[in-house]
Amino acid sequence: MSDQQPVKLSASGPPETVMPEEPAPAVEALERARTMAPADRAAALRLIVADRPRWSAAWAALGDDATDPVEAYAYYRVGYHRGLDALRASGWRGSGYVRWRHPSNRGFLSALAGLARQAAVIGETDEAERCELFLRQCDPSWPPTEDAPGG
């Protein structure tokens, strides 16, 4: 456990959780993979996920890359659940903010947003609605106004 307290308590609202950053080489590898040609991108993303299977951003990138809605749904769902695990490890107790403005939270939020989109595509409207509500509970300013990748 680190000496830093990842959950910020505030008198003006619920606590805020910020997940730890991934190592710079992993982040750089993910950014490089996202710019590759489709044939190379999928293999590169899979290697990153195999190396860092707990990283939501890598799973979300696989979901973004998938062409089949069910495959994308599965990748996003894994990313979402791995993100919940990471949030809990960071002190989150089931409520409080998980904001987009913190780059380390974007993988989880991207996976959750992707899950909401794909649930709607495959007709799982109740899941899509729950995910959309959860996004707004995590970050009341959702959706993000900046055009940053989920990383």
Phi, psi and omega in degrees: 000140182276167178282345182276145176262108185285342180264121181264124177266141183221141176287345184262006179170188181297163177295158180240130180254134176236118180286155179293152177289149171280157178300143182308318180299325178291316179298316179297320179297320179294317178298318177297315181300320181296338182265357182286162173298149184309319182297324180273330185299313183300316180295319180296318179296320179296322177296321179294315179297320179296326180281327184226068186293349179266000186270110182302322182298324179291318177295319178297321178296321175298319177297318178297328184277339184293143177260341179267128183300323180289320176297315179299315179304315182296316178298314180296322180295317177298315179300320178297312182291322176295326176294320176300319177300315181294321177299313180299319178295337179268006175104356180292137183241031174098356176206163182112170186280144171225091193267146178297329185299344176264111184308328181290344177270348189292330178297313178298311181295325177294319178295318179295317178294319177296320177298318178299314180298312184288328175300319177296319181298319183271006174088014178267069189295325179295321177293318178300316180295318179298318180294318178298317178297317180297321177302314181290332176287322179292318182218099183303342178269010180297140004277158181296144180273338179277151182262058181261144176293156177283100188229000000 
